[in-house]
Each structure stands twice: as C-alpha cells, then as structure tokens.
Amino acid sequence: MNSPTGNGQESSSDSSRPGAIAQFFITLLVRRIIPFVFGILRRIAPVFRFPFTNTVIVTSFDLVQEVFQRHNDFPVPYQRQVDHLGWEPTFLLAMKDTPDYWQTVDQVKALWRTEDLDFVRQIAQEVSETKLREGGGQLDAIQDLMVPVTEAVIGRYYGVPIAEDVRPQFFNSCMHVAGFLFGAQTDAPKVVARAQKAIALVWQVIDKAIAEARKNPLPDSTVIGRCHAMNVTDDKHLRSYLMGMIMGYLPTNTLANGHALDVILSNPNANAIGCEAAKKGDRDLVLKVVHEALRISYILPGLWRELPDAQKLGIGSDKEYEIDKGRLVYISAMSAMLDKRRVDQPKKFDPERSPDVYMIYGYQFHYCIGAAIADVMMKEIFTALMRRGPKPLGKMKYNGNFPWNYHIAYKD
Ligand code: HEM
C-alpha cells in the first residue's frame, strides 16, 4: 500500500505519534468529552468562564456568530504565536481589519485566482482516480488518497514540490505549526522551541522552491511562476503567502476530509445519498453531503479571539453577558452548528439544509480564503470514492487530533 513516506509505513509520522493510551485519551477528549460538555454549556451557560483560567467559552449559534461579526471588538490573538515563529510579514489570519490586511487579500487573490479552480479540479480528479485504481479495491483513504491529492496540489499548482526524503517531516511539521498557532495559545519555552524547529523545515522547502524557480522559471499556471512572471509581489511576501496557504490548507484539509468520511461511512443515510449522488455525477450534491458531515462532526472544537477591552455579548437579546478586558474567547462553531434553536433537528443528516446554518469556513471577516479550493478538492475526492461504494475495514485512527489512517474497501 502506498504512503506519503513512500516506504510502506502505516503513516508519515509513526515515530512521533502519541502512544496508544495517550491517543485513546486524546480521542476521547476531542471527540466525546468536549462535544458533550459544550452541548451542556450551549443550553445552560452559552458564555462560560473556564474555572481558574483566562478563557471564556462561547457555544450558542447566535453568540458565536455575534463574536465572528464583531471582529473589531473580538480580534484574533494569533500574532503573538506568529511572532514567536519569526514569520514576517505576517499572514491573514493573524491580522486585524487594517489596509495592510486588505492589500494582502488582494495579492493572495491575484496569485490564487478563481480561474485556477479548474486546474485544481483536474489535479484532484487525476490523482484520486489514479490512487483508487492503484489501490485495487482497498486502501488507506487518508494516507493513500487524501494526502497525495493535497500534496499534488501544493506541488503542481503552488509550485512547491515536497521531496520524498523530507515528506514525512514536512507533513508532521505543518501539523505541529498549525497546532502551535491555533491550539492552546501557549508560549511555554519548550513548546515555542519545538514549533520554531518545525517551521524551519517548512521554510526550507518553500525557500528552495522559490530559489529554484528563480533559476528555472515555472509555468504561470503555478502560483510561484505567475508571481515571478507578473511581478505580483517580492519573494519575501511570496514566501509568507505560501506559508499561510500551506498552513491554512494542509492541516485543515486532512482534518476535514477525515471527519467527513468518518461521518459518511458511519451513517447509512449519508452513505446512501453520497453514493447515489456520486454515481449520477452530481458533484454539487456530493459536496452538500460533505458539508453536512462536517457540520455534524466539525474539525475543531473552537477558534480563538481576544478582548482588548471589556465587552458585552448578546447585545439586544434577552440576556447580555459581560466579558472582562484581557480575556481569551474560545468560540465553538462545532457547538453552534448543533444548536437546535437555529438548526432544525441538528443530529439528523440532511444535506439540503439552508446554507445559513453552516459555519464550516468561518463567518464574515476572516472567512476562509481557500474555501473554493477545498470545495473543489473535496468534490473530486469524494465523487471518485463514493462512486465505488466504499466500506470501512475498521475504525478511523488518529494521530493526536488528526485523522490519520482509515482503511476502506471499495468496488474496483
Ligand atoms: C475543508 C477545509 C478547510 C476548512 C474547514 C477551513 C476552515 C477555515 C476557517 C474556519 C477559517 C476562519 C478562521 C477564523 O475565523 O478564526 C479559515 C480561514 C482561512 N483559511 Fe481555511 N479552511 C479550509 C481549507 C483551506 C484551504 C484549502 C486554504 C488555502 C488554500 C485555507 C486558507 C485559509 C486562510 C489563509 C484563512 C485566513 C483568511 C483570513 O484571515 O482572511 N483554508 N479557514
């Protein structure tokens, strides 16, 4: 069986995976305990100060949307983590609503263009079909299908090839840096040092790709080639944008694809609708199935915001909450998308829901800039897979918080 290590290992990170017992408790915490506790909080205390900490957890649909909406009152806190990594100029998700932010959005959109989506679709379709053919009726859907599609898009579309000898470390490092940036917001020296080491490897791969492209120009179908040919920006900014579009892309895609497949294969109704849609070639319905699966089992418990000043939340509603200056706010889209005050029968799988109930890609300011790329990839991967009537050969396995192995059988 293939694997991104190219050496037949079970995964690209076997050496750094948590032990079986630690993994059991991580999965229990992230998949069972947190959703359960947040479900209770959503009903009785949707704004809840976590005891003995500086963190306030927000869990109801309306209040999560209110925090997203009031992005100037509740800005992102990620610049501190970015500073620890020496990542300069910074990237979109760490920025506040400034002219610099909007200039960066314009440049990123000039490099990752809407017109490129067909190329991404082509890559995702080709790699998915090839990997499923090579699997001959059985494969690890994460390591041998989803990861190779992600890698092919970074290599062939971005113009950043990932050499075989650094591939396992590259994938590990991306997951590690994403965890440092968007996880517990810690600045413990050991944690910072490990994150710095991890990001150094990702910089090496990006810098090498840019330097090679200066010597041997890449076609302008690639992001690097286009940037150089059209002088969109200098290499200092290009490398930062590439880092942002890899960090926003690789870890989230692994999470999203794994979670979606797990829900679809464990729910006979979802599986039947997905397979039927894929057989008819109805890619739009396949995507709705994937989005609905992600609503039911979202990729992360929450996202961070901070409070430079004291704020009220729930303004204009029956109940207002006061939150002190300096608090960190953890907003749970995972919990919000299961709030029955706004989502009818939230546990029921219904891919034809109104788009208004979904916050998979965030909401308003900071809305995911890669959403269309992720959608195109998921359409192609899941259409190719569901057309073949996949069946799980066991449970999905995790590496920490990341879905990592999922062995399936399918019609060859
Ligand atoms: C299914 C896969 C994906 C999911 C679930 C996802 C989710 C999200 C979410 C929830 C946010 C908002 C975060 C916040 O408000 O704190 C976000 C922002 C972002 N995402 Fe994604 N994302 C995905 C794929 C991608 C891809 C493929 C890329 C790049 C090609 C990407 C790049 C980004 C960037 C750069 C931002 C920051 C945008 C800004 O600050 O304006 N994401 N994503």
Residues whose N, C-alpha, C, O or C-beta is under 5 A from the ligand:
A	BS01	HEM	L92 L93 G244 M245 G248 Y249 T252 N253 A256 L303 M359 I360 Y361 G362 F365 H366 Y367 C368 I369 G370 A371 I373 A374
